[in-house]
Amino acid sequence: METIALAEVAAVLADPSRATMCLVLLDGRAWTVGELAKAAGIALSTASEHVTRLADAGFVARVKQGRASYVRIADPRVAELIEHLAQHAEHRPVTGLKSSLRAKRLGFARTCYDHLAGVLGVAVRDGMLATGLVDAADGLALTGRGREVLAGLGVPAAPGAAGRRPLLRDCLDWTERRDHLAGALPAALLDRAVDAGWVAHDGHRAVKVLPAAAKPFAALGVDLDALGAPTRP
């Protein structure tokens, strides 16, 4: 039965259009079926059929907002599965200047579903541990000082939407081969960083570091200049 279940999961992603749609949804945002159709280069009716297949398999969830209907990754576990599978495709040699620039941007800073990954994501984990904002002695835990610093940055230390999701956990970064932070708290941190204008989405999954990021990230123990962050207005 486990073999059958695994084959069924693999079959969902075996179609290039469905795989493309899943990769697009990895940026953590909700997309309309029309937007997914455009991203995959297929007809709207075909995209709708693919979304139904993905929804039936538990990969995506449909969300209604007024008259509009959106699609998003069902939960973080699905995002992690797709992220880990995507690493095999991303390891292929880069060809062309455009692809090379995209790979560099994704490698430095990107979204891993709803939290920061890449060089920047790993640096946030290292910085928060080094400055005592997070303690790893008995599993990852936010310290009292960590709560104070995050509160000063406007990041809720106990995100209301956490539910059963852990506040902090490690997530292996496939480009850095080291852990970055995942969970409800890193998700809230990314939301705050985008809302405050510290970072911005820069195309598919890439994250652009903005000049305003220097001070708040320094509070998290991250020296953006030392990382060689390509800050852009």
C-alpha positions as CSV (number, residue, x, y, z in Angstrom):
1,M,0.0,0.0,0.0
2,E,2.9,2.4,0.7
3,T,4.3,1.7,-2.7
4,I,1.0,2.5,-4.3
5,A,0.6,5.7,-2.3
6,L,4.1,6.8,-3.3
7,A,3.4,6.1,-7.0
8,E,0.2,8.1,-6.8
9,V,2.1,11.1,-5.3
10,A,4.7,10.8,-8.0
11,A,2.1,10.7,-10.7
12,V,0.6,14.0,-9.5
13,L,3.9,15.8,-10.2
14,A,4.8,13.8,-13.3
15,D,2.9,16.2,-15.5
16,P,5.1,19.2,-16.4
17,S,2.3,21.7,-16.2
18,R,1.2,20.5,-12.7
19,A,4.9,20.5,-11.6
20,T,5.3,24.1,-12.9
21,M,2.2,25.2,-11.1
22,C,3.4,23.7,-7.8
23,L,6.8,25.4,-8.2
24,V,5.1,28.7,-8.8
25,L,3.0,28.2,-5.6
26,L,6.1,27.7,-3.6
27,D,6.5,31.4,-3.2
28,G,3.8,31.1,-0.5
29,R,1.2,33.3,-2.1
30,A,-2.2,32.5,-3.4
31,W,-2.7,32.5,-7.1
32,T,-5.7,32.5,-9.4
33,V,-6.2,29.7,-11.8
34,G,-5.7,32.2,-14.6
35,E,-2.3,33.2,-13.2
36,L,-1.3,29.6,-12.9
37,A,-2.4,28.9,-16.5
38,K,-0.3,31.8,-17.7
39,A,2.8,30.7,-15.7
40,A,2.5,27.1,-17.1
41,G,1.7,28.3,-20.6
42,I,-1.5,26.4,-20.9
43,A,-5.2,27.1,-21.5
44,L,-7.4,28.2,-18.6
45,S,-9.6,25.1,-18.9
46,T,-6.6,22.8,-18.8
47,A,-5.2,24.6,-15.7
48,S,-8.6,24.2,-14.0
49,E,-8.4,20.5,-14.6
50,H,-4.9,20.4,-13.2
51,V,-5.9,22.4,-10.1
52,T,-8.7,19.9,-9.5
53,R,-6.2,17.0,-9.7
54,L,-3.8,18.8,-7.3
55,A,-6.6,19.6,-4.9
56,D,-7.9,16.0,-4.9
57,A,-4.4,14.8,-4.1
58,G,-4.2,17.2,-1.2
59,F,-1.4,19.3,-2.7
60,V,-3.3,22.6,-3.0
61,A,-6.3,24.2,-1.4
62,R,-8.8,26.6,-2.9
63,V,-9.6,29.8,-1.1
64,K,-12.5,32.1,-1.8
65,Q,-12.1,35.9,-1.3
66,G,-15.3,37.7,-2.3
67,R,-16.0,36.7,-5.9
68,A,-12.4,35.8,-6.5
69,S,-11.1,32.2,-6.1
70,Y,-7.5,31.5,-5.3
71,V,-5.2,28.5,-5.1
72,R,-2.4,27.9,-2.6
73,I,-0.2,25.1,-1.3
74,A,-2.3,23.1,1.2
75,D,0.2,23.1,4.0
76,P,3.9,23.4,4.8
77,R,4.5,19.7,4.5
78,V,3.5,19.8,0.9
79,A,5.7,22.8,0.3
80,E,8.7,20.9,1.8
81,L,8.1,17.9,-0.4
82,I,8.1,20.0,-3.5
83,E,11.1,22.0,-2.3
84,H,13.1,18.9,-1.7
85,L,12.1,17.4,-5.1
86,A,12.9,20.6,-6.9
87,Q,16.5,20.5,-5.7
88,H,17.2,17.7,-8.2
89,A,16.1,19.9,-11.1
90,E,17.9,23.0,-9.8
91,H,21.2,21.0,-9.7
92,R,21.4,20.9,-13.5
93,P,24.1,23.1,-15.0
94,V,23.1,26.7,-15.5
95,T,23.1,27.9,-19.1
96,G,22.9,31.5,-20.3
97,L,23.4,34.8,-18.5
98,K,19.7,35.1,-17.5
99,S,19.6,31.7,-15.9
100,S,22.9,32.4,-14.1
101,L,21.6,35.6,-12.6
102,R,18.4,33.9,-11.5
103,A,20.4,31.1,-9.9
104,K,22.5,33.6,-8.0
105,R,19.5,35.5,-6.8
106,L,17.8,32.3,-5.7
107,G,20.9,31.1,-4.0
108,F,21.4,34.3,-2.0
109,A,17.8,34.9,-0.9
110,R,14.5,33.2,-1.7
111,T,11.3,32.0,-0.2
112,C,11.0,28.4,1.0
113,Y,7.2,28.3,1.0
114,D,6.6,31.1,3.6
115,H,10.0,31.7,5.1
116,L,13.5,32.9,4.1
117,A,16.0,30.5,2.6
118,G,19.3,30.7,0.8
119,V,22.4,32.5,2.2
120,L,20.2,35.0,3.9
121,G,18.0,32.4,5.6
122,V,20.9,30.5,6.9
123,A,22.5,33.7,8.2
124,V,19.4,34.6,10.1
125,R,19.5,31.3,11.9
126,D,23.2,31.7,12.6
127,G,22.7,35.2,13.8
128,M,19.8,34.5,16.1
129,L,21.7,31.7,17.7
130,A,24.9,33.7,18.0
131,T,23.2,36.7,19.7
132,G,21.1,34.6,22.0
133,L,17.8,35.2,20.4
134,V,17.3,31.5,19.8
135,D,18.6,28.7,22.0
136,A,19.3,25.2,20.6
137,A,20.4,23.4,23.8
138,D,17.2,21.4,24.0
139,G,15.6,21.9,20.6
140,L,15.0,25.3,19.0
141,A,13.4,27.8,21.4
142,L,12.9,31.5,21.4
143,T,14.6,33.2,24.4
144,G,13.3,36.1,26.4
145,R,15.8,38.4,24.7
146,G,14.6,37.0,21.4
147,R,11.0,38.0,22.2
148,E,12.1,41.5,23.1
149,V,14.1,42.0,19.9
150,L,11.3,40.6,17.7
151,A,8.7,42.8,19.5
152,G,10.9,45.8,18.7
153,L,10.9,44.8,15.1
154,G,7.2,44.4,15.0
155,V,7.3,40.6,14.6
156,P,4.8,38.7,16.8
157,A,6.6,36.2,18.9
158,A,3.5,34.0,19.0
159,P,1.8,34.3,15.6
160,G,-1.9,33.8,15.9
161,A,-2.1,31.6,12.9
162,A,0.4,29.1,14.2
163,G,-2.1,26.5,15.2
164,R,-0.3,23.1,15.6
165,R,2.6,24.3,13.5
166,P,5.8,24.6,15.5
167,L,7.1,28.0,16.3
168,L,10.6,27.2,15.2
169,R,12.2,24.2,13.5
170,D,15.2,23.5,11.3
171,C,14.8,23.1,7.5
172,L,17.7,21.9,5.4
173,D,18.6,24.4,2.8
174,W,19.3,22.7,-0.5
175,T,21.7,25.3,-1.9
176,E,23.7,25.9,1.4
177,R,23.5,22.3,2.7
178,R,22.9,23.9,6.1
179,D,19.7,24.6,8.1
180,H,17.6,27.7,7.9
181,L,14.7,28.4,10.2
182,A,11.2,27.3,9.4
183,G,7.9,27.4,11.3
184,A,5.3,30.0,12.3
185,L,7.9,32.5,13.6
186,P,10.1,32.7,10.5
187,A,6.9,32.9,8.4
188,A,5.8,35.9,10.5
189,L,9.3,37.4,10.1
190,L,9.1,37.2,6.4
191,D,5.7,38.8,6.3
192,R,6.9,41.6,8.5
193,A,10.0,42.1,6.3
194,V,7.9,42.4,3.2
195,D,5.3,44.7,4.8
196,A,8.0,46.9,6.3
197,G,10.0,47.2,3.0
198,W,13.1,45.4,4.2
199,V,12.8,42.8,1.4
200,A,10.6,42.3,-1.6
201,H,9.6,39.5,-3.9
202,D,11.8,39.6,-7.0
203,G,10.2,37.3,-9.5
204,H,9.6,33.6,-8.9
205,R,10.7,32.8,-5.3
206,A,13.7,35.2,-5.4
207,V,13.8,37.8,-2.7
208,K,15.4,41.2,-3.2
209,V,17.1,42.9,-0.2
210,L,16.2,46.6,0.1
211,P,18.4,49.3,1.8
212,A,16.0,49.5,4.8
213,A,16.9,45.9,5.7
214,A,20.4,46.7,7.2
215,K,19.2,47.8,10.7
216,P,16.5,45.2,11.4
217,F,18.6,42.4,10.1
218,A,21.6,43.6,12.2
219,A,19.2,43.3,15.2
220,L,18.9,39.6,14.2
221,G,22.7,39.2,14.2
222,V,23.0,39.5,10.4
223,D,25.6,41.8,8.8
224,L,24.3,42.2,5.3
225,D,27.5,44.0,4.1
226,A,29.6,41.0,5.2
227,L,27.2,38.7,3.4
228,G,27.7,40.7,0.2
229,A,24.0,41.3,0.0
230,P,23.0,42.8,-3.4
231,T,20.8,45.5,-1.9
232,R,18.8,47.3,-4.5
233,P,16.3,50.2,-4.3
